[in-house]
Amino acid sequence: MDTITSAKRTIEIEIKALEKIIANLDEGFDLAISELLNRNQIILTGVGKSGYIAKKIAATMASYGFNASFLDPVEALHGDMGIVSVDAAVIFLSKSGTTTELLNLLPFLQKRNAFLIGILGKKNTPLAEKSNISLLAEVEKESCPFDMAPTASTTAALALGDALSVAMAEIKKLRPRDFAYNHPGGQLGRISNLQVSDVMQKGDKLPIVSENAKFRQTIIKMSEKSLGCACILDSDGKILGLITDGDIRRTLEEYENIDNLSAGDIMTKDPISIPSSMMLSQALSIMETRSSQISVLAVNDEEGKFIGILRIHDILGSSIR
């Protein structure tokens, strides 16, 4: 079996499924967004694989700060309906549009004046008829070789859920710090909540040399401070250039005689500088989005005076200083 061919076929089928849901988008999507934003609670529900997708969509909406949660339709009929507030918006997922557990749940949601939004694989079905809005996630076929296991259909449903979540966030004009507020832990929380000043290298830790320092002196200073770079400043304390380990290697490859070389000869002039108040997420983006990635940034204070350096290691691995 050619696994690469199989993988390409699966992905191509799912791409076609996404293209189809794009074509099926209509004014119902706008109405769904309006209702979701105007309700005090969003409930997502589904059974089986659709249930897993519903959980993911609920988690995405919650990460944006919306009051969203998953409701197991079976457990709902045995006490969990208590989490559903009056006038909630309820999004239910079903490929067939005939899921018994959801059909049994809907009357009790309607008694709470819930606004019902279906992400459904078929139209003209019982669930479509009972929903206030139906968003069609219809696919021609599953990527499963038996056309049975939910694959393309769950991809389509997830994409619709992501589209709802992102559109809501854009309308609410959420900012990176709003998103970070809901992600206090882990790497995402770290780079979204901390500023450059929290983790940068500063003070006596900095390997500072003059523009006229000899090549040998520069290497010794870099070795003493062990930060993988040297900082070259002018008389006013402003950054003139940076020398990294990469600059040292390139110099040794280029020059046979290094005795007469100075720091000014090999430094990267006018290096990219950032303010100490910048968020780590922004600094990381500056490092990674360049055509040639960099791993060290100079840090300035509000007056443009050099006060430290920020390495990618400081962003990703170190504790707050």
N, C-alpha and C positions, 0 to 999 in steps of 0.2 A: 504493500500500500504506500502511495506517495503522500506523506503527511503534509508536505508543503502545499500540494494541490488541494488536499482536503481543507487545510486552513484557509486558503484563498477563497475556496468556494463558500465556506461558512461566512467569512467576512463580507464577501460580495453580496450574499443573500441578505445579510443584515443591513448593509448599506442601502440596498434597494428598499428594504422595509422603512428605513428612515426617510428616504426620498418620497415614499408614498405618504407618510404621515405629514410631511411638509406640504404636499399637494392637497391634503385633506383639511388643512387648517382653515378655519373660517371665523366669522364673528362670534361664534360660541366661545372661542378662546378668550376674546376680550371680555365677554360677560363673566366668564369663570374667574378671570383675574379680578374684576371689580368686586365680585361677591367675596372672594377669598380675602381681599384687603379690608372689606367692610364688616367681616364677621369677627367675633371675639375669640374664636377657636377654630382650628382646622384639624379634622380627624381623617386619617387614611386607613383603609381597611382592604383586605383581600385574603384569599385562601391559597395555600400552596405556594408555587413560585411567584404568583401575583402578590401574595402576602409579603414575601421577601422584598419585592420591588417597592411595595407600599411602605415598608419600614424604612427603606433607604430614602425615599422621597420625603417622608416625615422627618428623618434626621437632617436632610439638607435644608428643609424649610426652617427647622429649629435652629440650625447653625447660623441662619441669617437673622435670628431673633424673633421669628414668628411663633405663635403659640400652637405648635403642631405636634401631634402624637399619633402613634399607631394603636388601633383597636382590633383585637382578635375577634372576628364575628361570632365565633362559637362561644368564647368566654363572655362576650358582651351579653348574651342571653342568660348568663348565669351570674350576673352581678356587676360585670365591668361596664355596663351602660352608665354607671354612676360617674364615669369620667367625662361623659358627653354633656356639655352645657346646652341650654336652650339657645336656639338660633345659631348653632354651630354650622360650619361648612363641612360637608363630608365628601371625601373623594374615595370612590371604591373602584377597584381594578378587577377586571374579569375579561378573559379572552373570549369566552363563549357567550357572555351576556346572559347566561342562564344559571349562574352559580347559586345553588339552593341556599347555602348559608347566608349569602348576601340578601337574597329575596326574603328570607325569614327575618332578617334584621331591619329591612327598610321601613316597615310599618311603625316600628318603635322609634326610629329616627324621625319619621314624619310627625309623630306625636310631639316631638321636641322642636318642631318647626325648623328642622335642619334643611339646609340647602344642599341638594344632592347633585354631585358632579361625577359622572361615570367616565373612566378611561377604559374603553371597551374595544374588543377585537372585532365586534360585529354590530351593525345597526339593525334596527327593526327586531329587537330582542326584548324579553320581559324587563331586563334591567334598564335598557335604553328607554323604554316606555315610562318607567317609573322615575327616571332621573330628571332633574330640572335642566341639565345640560349634559350632552354626550360629546366627549372628545374621542374621535375615532383613531384607534391604534391598530387598524386592520393590516394584515400582512398576507401576501400571496401564498407563502409557505414558510414552514420552519426550516432552519438550517440542519436540524436533525435529519439523518438519512431516512428515518421512518415517517418524517413529517408529524411527529408526535410530541417530543419533549419541547417545552416552551423555551425557545432560544431567540429567534428573530422577534417574536411577539413580546417577550419581556424586554428586549432591547428597545423596541418601539415605545412601550409603556414607560420605561425609565426615561427615555428622551423627552417625552411629553411632560413628565413630572419635573425634570430638570428645567424645561422651558418655562413651566409655571413658576418655579422657584426663582429663577434668574430674572424673569420679567417683573415679579413682585419686588425683588431687591432693587432693580433699576428704577422702578416707579417711586419707591420709598427713598431713593437717592442715598442708599446705604454707603458708608465709607469704610475703608480698610479697618479703622479702629472700631467700628461697630461690629464688624465680623470678628475681629480679634477678641472683643469683649466676651464672646461665647466660646473662645478657644484658649483658655488660660494655660492649659497643660500641653506637654509635648513640644516638638520642634516648631510646629506652626504657631503655637501660643508664644513661644520664646521670641521668634523673629518678628512677630506681629505686635508684641507688647513692649519690647525693650528698645531703647534708643542706642545709638552708637556710643554715647558717653558711658553707658552702663558696662560695656565690655571691651572698649578700646584699650590699647597699650599706651601708657603715658608716663611722664616723669622720668625717674632714673632707669626705667626699663628700656627707654628709647636709645637705639644705636645712632647717635648723631655725630656726623663728621663734617668738616669744612669742605668747600669746593676744591681746595688745594691739597687735601689730604692725599698721600700716596696710596697707590693701589694696595700695597701690603698693609698699611695702617687701616685701610677700610676693611679688609678681610678680617684683621684681628678684632676690630670693633664689632663686626657682625658676629664673629664667633663668641665674643664675650657676652653679648646680649641674647643670642640664640633666638632671634625672631625672624631670621631668614631675609633680612633687608637692612639697608642703611639709609638714613635720612640726611639730606644735604640742605642746610639752611643758609639764608643770607644774613647780613648783619642786623636786619630788622626782625629776625625770627620767622620769616616767611619761607615756605618750602620752595626750594629751587629744583630739587630732583630726588628720585628714589633709585636705589640700587638693590636689586633682588639677587637671589642665588642664580637665577637664570641669566642675569646680566653678567655675573662673574664667569659662568661657564662659557657664554658666548665670547667674552673677552679673551679667555684663555685659548679658545679655538682660533681666534682671529689674529692674535699678536704673539710673535715669538719672544719679543723682548717687552716685558711689562714694567721694567724699572722706572721708566719716565712717565708712566701713566698716573693720572690723578683721578680722584673721584668725579670731578667735573667732566672728564673725558668719557667716562663710561656710563654716567647716570642717565636715567630716563628723565628728560627735562619737562618741566611743567606737568607733573603727574596729576591725575584726576584727584581733586580734593572734595571732601564732603563736610557739611556742618555736623558738629557733635550732637545736635538735636534730631538728626535724621533717624527714622525708624530702621531697625536692622533689615526688615523686609525690603525696603527701598535700596539699601546699600547692597544687599545680595543681588537684587535685580541689576544694578549697575555693573556688578562684577560679571554676571552671567550672560547678559544680553549683548555684550560687545562681540564684534566679529572675531576678535582675539581676546579670550577671557583673561582677566587679571585677578590676582589673589590678594593684593595689598592696596589699600586706599589711604591717602593722607587725610588727616582730620584737622579742621580749622575751628577756631572760636568765632564768635559773631563779628569780630573785627578783621577776620581773615588771617589771623596769626596761627601758625602751626602749633598744635597741642598734642598730637598723637597719631598713631596709625591703627588701622583696622585690617586684620587679616581674615580670610575666609574661615580659618580655624577658630578665630574669636567668635564669629557668628554662629558656627555650627557646633562647637564643642566645649567652649569654656563656660565657667560659671560667672555670675555677676561679680564685678570687682568692687 
